[in-house]
Amino acid sequence: MSPRRRRVTALAAATVLCATAAPVASAATPDGAAHTAARTTSAAATAQRAALPKGLYGDGDPRYDGVWRQSMALLALHGAGAVPAKKAVDWLTGQQCADGSFTAYRADTGKPCDPAKAPSDINATTLAVQALSAVGGRSETVGKAVDWIASVQNKDGGWGYSPGADSDANSTSLVIGALDAADRNPAKTTKNGKSPYDALASFQLTCGAKGIEDAPGGQGAFAYQPDKKGRLSPNNDATAAASLAALGKGVLVRPLDRDAKSIPVSPLKCASTGGSDNSDDKTGDKTDDGGNGSGDGRDSGGRSALDDPKDAAAAGAAYLARTLEKDKGRFTVVTPSSDEEKPDYANTADAVIALAAGGHRTEADASLKWLADHLDDWDKAKNDPSAISALMLASRATGHDAAELGGTDLLERLTATGPAPAHMPDSDKDSSAKDDGGTFPVWAFILIGLAVGAGIGIFLSGQRKRQQL
């Protein structure tokens, strides 16, 4: 659920390089100068935070992810049972352009959106729709956004990260989640007779797909996009997003029933391709349809796309489970600045949500436990609203408390990055007195109720007195 990362790879690489270079420079600096530099850096960070909008979560530069991280924060707060501050919701609503779309971030909402400087962002728009649909009260904003999304659908039924860009699995998946959140039927949102589900099917490595022969054990996975020759390669990010979307769901899924039986995963079985090598697979691959309706996956002269999106989701979930199990419960990624594999926390959290949405509690719990055990190893989990929110949504999806993970209060961490919620879960205390966004405090309703009750009592007493005269 993090396709935006693809758009800021160069920025991330530059950031890593700067971060690794900084300690070297400090080491060669006299102590006095180092302390001065530290104070200057701290002052600059404070000034940067002060310059950011009061309703925004996070203190990093919002140019690339302002709308995204705000939407994630609102979804996580709502999922945890908290009521977001009005100014936080208003900030997100105010980011919308006149045509209904959202850009990654608008510094000056008093000026019209300029596509030449900040093009409309499909991913930002879709997540904003999911967030505003969840918190409620913004139906007009949501309606305009969904209408805009539908207006820029590609001929294959999918979407890219910007209008006119080639469709990709991640953006198309986010659109499905947005349509579902806005009570629109994804299957009926079509272009040239093609729906988003048709587009997703074109990204899945089924047994007849180009590239499956070069991806042993990759059957069921989704690619981000085909390469120039039309070949597909398994992509963990895309598979987590598409496996969730193929169920017709967004990131705020219905929590698993902890008392319900876990649904076993059953991988797609290819009859005669290099992609059917499952010698290390312990997830119960079978030679028939495995009881999950995914079919035997045999190539019948074409791609053999799985006709039912739910079957596609099941095959994708099986790939996620198999890959996570082989990698000790988490995904890994090679960063731009190093050839060393490192844990991919964000996509692991996304996979937990997708597995939970499919009812695969055993597999989802295993990876959630890994995230809990390694929570302190992920720097972003300390103060990055997107990262914290992803963990909260993963915990909620598995039927656990969204507010905490492994004994750590994630809700407290999230609220420390932005406006205090108008109301916290399981509490009569609210922070609307601190919120200048105009939320209506709970105690005000109580006082009004008491006043109305007293007024009715006085009225009835007066009536009785007049009747006695």
C-alpha positions as CSV (number, residue, x, y, z in Angstrom):
1,M,0.0,0.0,0.0
2,S,2.8,2.3,-0.6
3,P,3.1,2.9,-4.3
4,R,4.1,6.5,-3.7
5,R,7.5,5.1,-2.7
6,R,8.2,4.4,-6.4
7,R,7.9,8.1,-7.1
8,V,10.5,9.2,-4.5
9,T,13.2,6.6,-5.0
10,A,15.7,9.2,-6.1
11,L,14.8,11.4,-3.2
12,A,15.2,8.5,-0.8
13,A,18.6,7.6,-2.3
14,A,19.7,11.2,-1.9
15,T,18.5,11.2,1.7
16,V,20.3,8.0,2.6
17,L,23.5,9.4,1.0
18,C,23.2,12.6,3.0
19,A,22.5,10.7,6.2
20,T,25.5,8.5,5.8
21,A,27.8,11.4,4.9
22,A,26.8,13.6,7.8
23,P,28.5,11.6,10.6
24,V,31.7,11.6,8.7
25,A,31.6,15.4,8.5
26,S,30.8,15.7,12.2
27,A,33.7,13.5,13.1
28,A,36.1,15.9,11.5
29,T,34.6,18.9,13.2
30,P,35.9,20.4,16.4
31,D,33.6,19.8,19.4
32,G,32.5,23.4,19.7
33,A,31.6,23.6,16.0
34,A,29.8,20.3,16.3
35,H,27.6,21.5,19.2
36,T,26.9,24.7,17.2
37,A,25.9,22.7,14.2
38,A,23.7,20.5,16.3
39,R,21.9,23.5,17.8
40,T,21.5,25.0,14.3
41,T,20.0,21.7,13.0
42,S,17.6,21.5,16.0
43,A,16.6,25.1,15.5
44,A,16.0,24.5,11.8
45,A,13.9,21.5,12.5
46,T,11.8,23.5,15.0
47,A,11.4,26.3,12.4
48,Q,10.4,23.8,9.7
49,R,7.7,22.2,12.0
50,A,6.4,25.7,12.9
51,A,6.1,26.5,9.2
52,L,4.0,23.4,8.5
53,P,0.2,23.6,8.5
54,K,-1.2,23.2,12.0
55,G,-3.6,20.4,10.9
56,L,-0.9,18.2,9.2
57,Y,0.5,15.1,10.7
58,G,4.3,14.6,10.6
59,D,7.2,17.1,10.6
60,G,8.9,16.0,7.4
61,D,8.8,17.9,4.1
62,P,5.2,17.2,2.9
63,R,5.9,18.0,-0.8
64,Y,5.9,14.3,-1.8
65,D,3.6,12.7,0.8
66,G,1.5,15.3,2.6
67,V,-1.9,14.0,1.5
68,W,-0.8,10.4,1.7
69,R,0.4,10.5,5.3
70,Q,-2.5,12.6,6.4
71,S,-4.9,10.1,4.9
72,M,-3.1,7.2,6.6
73,A,-3.2,9.0,9.9
74,L,-7.0,9.7,9.7
75,L,-7.6,6.0,8.7
76,A,-5.6,4.7,11.6
77,L,-7.2,7.1,14.1
78,H,-10.6,6.1,12.9
79,G,-9.7,2.4,13.0
80,A,-8.5,2.8,16.6
81,G,-11.8,4.4,17.6
82,A,-10.5,7.9,18.0
83,V,-12.2,10.9,16.5
84,P,-9.7,13.0,14.4
85,A,-9.5,16.7,15.1
86,K,-11.6,18.8,12.8
87,K,-8.7,20.8,11.7
88,A,-6.9,17.6,10.6
89,V,-9.9,16.6,8.4
90,D,-10.3,20.2,7.1
91,W,-6.6,20.3,6.1
92,L,-7.1,17.2,4.0
93,T,-10.3,18.4,2.5
94,G,-8.7,21.7,1.6
95,Q,-6.1,20.0,-0.4
96,Q,-8.6,19.0,-3.1
97,C,-8.3,20.7,-6.5
98,A,-11.2,22.2,-8.4
99,D,-11.5,19.2,-10.7
100,G,-11.9,16.8,-7.7
101,S,-8.4,15.4,-7.7
102,F,-5.6,15.7,-5.1
103,T,-2.0,16.4,-5.7
104,A,0.7,15.0,-3.4
105,Y,0.7,18.4,-1.5
106,R,-0.6,21.9,-2.0
107,A,1.4,24.5,-0.1
108,D,-0.9,27.3,-1.1
109,T,-4.5,26.2,-1.3
110,G,-5.5,29.8,-2.2
111,K,-4.1,29.3,-5.6
112,P,-5.6,27.0,-8.3
113,C,-3.9,23.7,-8.9
114,D,-1.3,23.9,-11.6
115,P,-0.8,20.5,-13.4
116,A,2.5,21.7,-14.8
117,K,4.0,22.2,-11.3
118,A,2.1,19.6,-9.3
119,P,0.2,17.0,-11.4
120,S,-2.9,15.3,-10.0
121,D,-1.9,12.2,-8.1
122,I,-4.1,9.1,-8.5
123,N,-2.7,7.4,-5.4
124,A,-3.1,10.5,-3.2
125,T,-6.6,11.0,-4.4
126,T,-7.7,7.4,-3.8
127,L,-6.3,7.3,-0.2
128,A,-7.9,10.7,0.6
129,V,-11.2,9.2,-0.6
130,Q,-10.8,6.2,1.7
131,A,-9.9,8.5,4.7
132,L,-12.6,11.0,4.2
133,S,-15.2,8.3,3.6
134,A,-14.2,6.7,6.9
135,V,-14.4,9.8,9.1
136,G,-17.6,10.9,7.4
137,G,-19.1,14.3,6.8
138,R,-17.3,15.0,3.6
139,S,-19.6,13.4,1.0
140,E,-19.3,16.3,-1.5
141,T,-15.5,16.1,-1.5
142,V,-15.6,12.3,-1.8
143,G,-18.1,12.4,-4.6
144,K,-16.0,14.9,-6.7
145,A,-12.9,12.9,-6.2
146,V,-14.5,9.6,-7.2
147,D,-16.0,11.3,-10.3
148,W,-12.6,12.6,-11.3
149,I,-11.0,9.1,-10.7
150,A,-13.6,7.6,-13.0
151,S,-13.0,10.2,-15.7
152,V,-9.3,9.3,-16.1
153,Q,-9.7,5.5,-16.2
154,N,-7.5,3.9,-18.8
155,K,-8.8,1.8,-21.7
156,D,-7.6,-1.4,-20.0
157,G,-9.8,-0.6,-17.0
158,G,-6.9,0.4,-14.8
159,W,-5.0,3.5,-13.6
160,G,-1.4,4.7,-13.4
161,Y,-0.1,7.0,-10.7
162,S,-1.1,10.1,-12.8
163,P,-3.7,10.7,-15.5
164,G,-2.6,9.1,-18.8
165,A,0.2,7.0,-17.2
166,D,0.2,3.3,-18.0
167,S,-1.8,1.3,-15.6
168,D,-0.1,-0.4,-12.7
169,A,-1.2,-2.9,-10.1
170,N,-0.7,-0.5,-7.1
171,S,-2.7,2.5,-8.4
172,T,-5.4,0.3,-9.8
173,S,-5.7,-1.5,-6.4
174,L,-5.9,1.8,-4.5
175,V,-8.7,2.9,-6.9
176,I,-10.7,-0.3,-6.1
177,G,-10.3,0.5,-2.4
178,A,-11.5,4.1,-2.9
179,L,-14.5,3.0,-5.0
180,D,-15.5,0.5,-2.3
181,A,-15.1,3.1,0.5
182,A,-17.3,5.5,-1.5
183,D,-20.0,2.8,-2.0
184,R,-19.3,2.6,-5.8
185,N,-19.1,-0.8,-7.4
186,P,-15.6,-1.4,-8.9
187,A,-16.9,-4.0,-11.3
188,K,-19.3,-1.5,-12.8
189,T,-16.7,1.2,-13.1
190,T,-15.6,0.5,-16.7
191,K,-13.8,1.9,-19.7
192,N,-14.3,0.2,-23.1
193,G,-16.0,-2.6,-21.2
194,K,-13.0,-3.2,-19.0
195,S,-13.2,-2.9,-15.2
196,P,-10.3,-2.5,-12.6
197,Y,-10.5,-6.2,-12.0
198,D,-9.7,-6.9,-15.7
199,A,-6.7,-4.6,-15.3
200,L,-5.5,-6.4,-12.2
201,A,-5.8,-9.8,-14.0
202,S,-3.3,-8.6,-16.6
203,F,-0.7,-8.1,-13.9
204,Q,-0.9,-11.5,-12.2
205,L,1.5,-14.3,-12.9
206,T,-0.8,-17.1,-13.7
207,C,0.4,-20.3,-15.3
208,G,0.2,-19.0,-18.9
209,A,1.6,-15.5,-18.2
210,K,4.7,-14.2,-19.9
211,G,7.6,-14.4,-17.4
212,I,6.3,-17.2,-15.3
213,E,9.0,-19.5,-16.6
214,D,11.6,-17.2,-15.1
215,A,9.9,-17.0,-11.7
216,P,10.0,-20.4,-9.9
217,G,7.4,-20.3,-7.2
218,G,6.1,-17.0,-8.4
219,Q,2.6,-18.2,-9.5
220,G,-0.1,-16.1,-8.0
221,A,2.1,-13.1,-7.5
222,F,1.3,-9.7,-9.1
223,A,3.8,-7.6,-11.1
224,Y,3.8,-3.8,-10.7
225,Q,3.7,-3.5,-14.5
226,P,4.8,-5.7,-17.4
227,D,8.3,-4.9,-18.9
228,K,8.8,-3.6,-22.4
229,K,8.4,-7.2,-23.7
230,G,5.2,-7.8,-21.8
231,R,6.9,-10.1,-19.3
232,L,5.8,-10.1,-15.6
233,S,8.0,-10.3,-12.5
234,P,6.7,-10.9,-9.0
235,N,6.6,-7.8,-6.9
236,N,5.8,-8.0,-3.1
237,D,4.4,-4.5,-3.0
238,A,2.1,-5.0,-5.9
239,T,1.0,-8.4,-4.7
240,A,0.0,-7.2,-1.2
241,A,-2.0,-4.3,-2.8
242,A,-3.6,-6.4,-5.5
243,S,-4.5,-9.4,-3.2
244,L,-6.4,-6.9,-1.0
245,A,-8.0,-5.1,-3.9
246,A,-9.1,-8.3,-5.7
247,L,-11.4,-8.8,-2.6
248,G,-12.9,-5.4,-3.4
249,K,-11.5,-3.9,-0.2
250,G,-9.5,-0.9,0.9
251,V,-6.9,-0.6,3.7
252,L,-9.5,-0.2,6.5
253,V,-10.7,-3.8,6.4
254,R,-13.2,-5.5,8.7
255,P,-11.2,-6.9,11.7
256,L,-10.8,-10.6,11.8
257,D,-12.9,-12.6,14.2
258,R,-10.3,-14.0,16.6
259,D,-12.6,-16.9,17.4
260,A,-13.1,-17.8,13.7
261,K,-11.1,-20.6,12.2
262,S,-8.2,-19.5,10.0
263,I,-8.6,-20.2,6.3
264,P,-5.7,-22.1,4.9
265,V,-3.9,-20.7,1.9
266,S,-3.8,-22.9,-1.1
267,P,-1.3,-21.9,-3.8
268,L,-2.1,-21.8,-7.5
269,K,-0.7,-25.1,-9.0
270,C,0.8,-24.9,-12.4
271,A,0.8,-28.2,-14.3
272,S,3.8,-27.8,-16.5
273,T,5.8,-24.6,-16.1
274,G,9.0,-23.6,-14.5
275,G,6.9,-21.6,-12.1
276,S,5.4,-24.6,-10.4
277,D,8.5,-25.4,-8.4
278,N,7.3,-25.6,-4.9
279,S,9.8,-27.9,-3.4
280,D,10.3,-25.6,-0.4
281,D,6.6,-24.8,0.0
282,K,4.9,-25.8,3.2
283,T,1.6,-24.1,2.6
284,G,-0.3,-27.0,1.3
285,D,-0.1,-26.8,-2.5
286,K,-2.3,-29.3,-4.2
287,T,-2.5,-30.7,-7.7
288,D,-6.2,-29.9,-8.0
289,D,-8.0,-26.6,-7.2
290,G,-7.1,-26.9,-3.5
291,G,-10.6,-26.1,-2.4
292,N,-10.1,-22.4,-2.9
293,G,-11.7,-22.1,-6.3
294,S,-8.5,-21.0,-7.9
295,G,-8.5,-23.8,-10.4
296,D,-5.5,-25.9,-11.5
297,G,-4.0,-22.9,-13.3
298,R,-3.1,-24.9,-16.4
299,D,-2.4,-22.9,-19.5
300,S,-5.1,-23.5,-22.1
301,G,-3.5,-21.6,-24.9
302,G,-3.5,-18.1,-23.3
303,R,-2.8,-16.3,-20.1
304,S,-5.3,-18.4,-18.2
305,A,-6.3,-15.4,-16.1
306,L,-8.3,-16.3,-13.0
307,D,-11.8,-15.2,-13.9
308,D,-13.1,-14.6,-10.4
309,P,-11.3,-11.8,-8.6
310,K,-11.6,-13.8,-5.3
311,D,-9.6,-16.6,-6.9
312,A,-7.0,-14.1,-7.9
313,A,-6.9,-12.8,-4.3
314,A,-6.5,-16.4,-3.0
315,A,-3.6,-17.1,-5.3
316,G,-2.0,-13.8,-4.4
317,A,-2.4,-14.5,-0.7
318,A,-0.8,-17.9,-1.1
319,Y,2.3,-16.3,-2.7
320,L,2.5,-13.7,0.1
321,A,2.3,-16.4,2.7
322,R,4.9,-18.6,1.0
323,T,7.3,-15.7,0.5
324,L,7.0,-14.4,4.0
325,E,7.5,-17.9,5.5
326,K,10.7,-18.4,3.5
327,D,12.0,-15.1,4.8
328,K,11.3,-15.6,8.5
329,G,8.0,-13.8,8.5
330,R,8.9,-10.6,6.7
331,F,9.8,-9.2,3.3
332,T,13.3,-7.9,2.5
333,V,14.4,-5.1,0.1
334,V,17.7,-3.9,-1.3
335,T,18.1,-0.2,-0.8
336,P,19.5,2.1,-3.5
337,S,22.6,2.9,-1.4
338,S,23.5,-0.7,-0.5
339,D,23.5,-4.2,-2.0
340,E,22.6,-5.6,1.4
341,E,19.1,-6.9,2.0
342,K,17.2,-5.1,4.7
343,P,13.7,-5.8,6.2
344,D,10.8,-4.3,4.3
345,Y,8.6,-3.3,7.2
346,A,6.0,-1.3,5.2
347,N,5.2,-4.0,2.7
348,T,5.2,-6.6,5.4
349,A,2.5,-4.6,7.2
350,D,0.6,-4.3,3.9
351,A,0.8,-8.1,3.5
352,V,-0.6,-8.6,7.0
353,I,-3.6,-6.6,6.0
354,A,-4.1,-8.5,2.7
355,L,-3.8,-11.9,4.5
356,A,-6.2,-10.9,7.2
357,A,-8.7,-9.6,4.7
358,G,-8.7,-13.1,3.1
359,G,-9.3,-14.8,6.5
360,H,-5.7,-16.2,6.7
361,R,-5.3,-15.5,10.3
362,T,-2.4,-17.9,11.0
363,E,-0.2,-16.4,8.3
364,A,-1.2,-12.8,9.2
365,D,-0.5,-13.4,12.9
366,A,3.0,-14.8,12.1
367,S,4.1,-11.7,10.3
368,L,2.4,-9.3,12.7
369,K,4.4,-11.0,15.5
370,W,7.6,-10.4,13.5
371,L,6.6,-6.7,13.2
372,A,5.9,-6.5,16.9
373,D,9.2,-8.2,17.8
374,H,11.2,-5.8,15.6
375,L,9.2,-2.7,16.1
376,D,12.1,-0.8,17.7
377,D,14.4,-1.6,14.7
378,W,12.2,0.4,12.3
379,D,13.2,4.0,12.7
380,K,10.1,5.3,10.9
381,A,7.9,3.5,13.4
382,K,9.0,6.1,16.0
383,N,7.6,9.3,14.5
384,D,6.6,8.8,10.9
385,P,2.8,9.0,10.6
386,S,2.5,6.7,7.6
387,A,4.6,4.0,9.1
388,I,2.9,4.1,12.5
389,S,-0.5,4.1,10.8
390,A,0.4,1.1,8.6
391,L,1.2,-0.9,11.8
392,M,-2.0,0.2,13.5
393,L,-4.1,-0.8,10.5
394,A,-2.3,-4.2,10.3
395,S,-2.9,-4.8,14.0
396,R,-6.6,-3.9,13.6
397,A,-7.0,-6.1,10.5
398,T,-6.0,-9.2,12.5
399,G,-8.5,-8.5,15.1
400,H,-6.1,-7.0,17.6
401,D,-6.2,-3.6,19.2
402,A,-5.2,-1.0,16.6
403,A,-3.9,1.3,19.3
404,E,-1.0,-0.9,20.3
405,L,1.4,-3.5,19.1
406,G,3.7,-5.7,21.2
407,G,3.0,-3.6,24.3
408,T,3.8,-0.3,22.5
409,D,1.2,2.4,22.4
410,L,1.0,3.2,18.7
411,L,-1.9,5.5,19.1
412,E,0.1,7.7,21.4
413,R,3.0,7.8,19.0
414,L,0.7,8.8,16.1
415,T,-1.1,11.5,18.0
416,A,2.3,13.0,19.0
417,T,3.0,13.7,15.3
418,G,0.0,16.0,14.8
419,P,-3.3,17.4,16.1
420,A,-4.6,15.8,19.2
421,P,-7.8,13.8,18.4
422,A,-11.1,15.4,19.3
423,H,-11.9,12.3,21.3
424,M,-9.9,9.2,22.3
425,P,-11.3,5.7,22.4
426,D,-12.7,4.3,25.7
427,S,-12.4,7.7,27.3
428,D,-14.7,10.5,28.3
429,K,-11.8,12.9,28.0
430,D,-11.5,14.8,24.7
431,S,-8.9,17.3,23.5
432,S,-11.1,19.6,21.6
433,A,-10.3,22.4,24.0
434,K,-6.8,22.3,22.6
435,D,-8.1,22.0,19.1
436,D,-8.6,25.3,17.4
437,G,-10.2,23.5,14.4
438,G,-13.7,23.9,15.9
439,T,-14.6,20.3,16.9
440,F,-17.6,20.1,19.2
441,P,-16.6,18.6,22.5
442,V,-18.4,15.8,24.1
443,W,-19.0,17.7,27.4
444,A,-20.8,20.3,25.4
445,F,-23.4,17.8,24.4
446,I,-23.8,16.8,28.1
447,L,-24.3,20.3,29.2
448,I,-26.8,20.9,26.5
449,G,-28.7,17.8,27.5
450,L,-28.8,18.9,31.1
451,A,-30.0,22.4,30.1
452,V,-32.7,21.0,27.9
453,G,-33.7,18.6,30.6
454,A,-33.9,21.4,33.2
455,G,-35.9,23.6,30.7
456,I,-38.4,20.8,30.2
457,G,-38.7,20.4,34.0
458,I,-39.4,24.1,34.5
459,F,-41.9,24.1,31.7
460,L,-43.8,21.1,33.1
461,S,-43.7,22.5,36.6
462,G,-45.2,25.8,35.3
463,Q,-47.9,23.9,33.5
464,R,-48.9,22.0,36.6
465,K,-49.0,25.3,38.6
466,R,-51.3,26.9,36.1
467,Q,-53.5,23.9,36.2
468,Q,-53.8,24.1,40.0
469,L,-54.9,27.8,39.8
